[in-house]
Amino acid sequence: MRVYYSLYGRLLNKESLYNGFKKVWRAKGTAGIDEQSLEQFASNLSNELDKLLIELKTKQYRPSA
């Protein structure tokens, strides 16, 4: 069993990001501020999740308003 000390720590896991993506996919989410569709994101899912994970770990991720 994994122990988390913060909510942010829960995000720093590729499996958690993948589970979040699956929820968005099932809900038929739409493109975000970057206008990247779910289909585009899914076509390169592993690399996109790796990139997002690196941005989160290095605290470089900045969501748009």
Secondary structure, 3 states (H helix, E strand, C coil): CCCCCCHHHHHCCHHHHHHHHHHHHHCCCCCCCCCCCHHHHHHCHHHHHHHHHHHHHCCCCCCCC
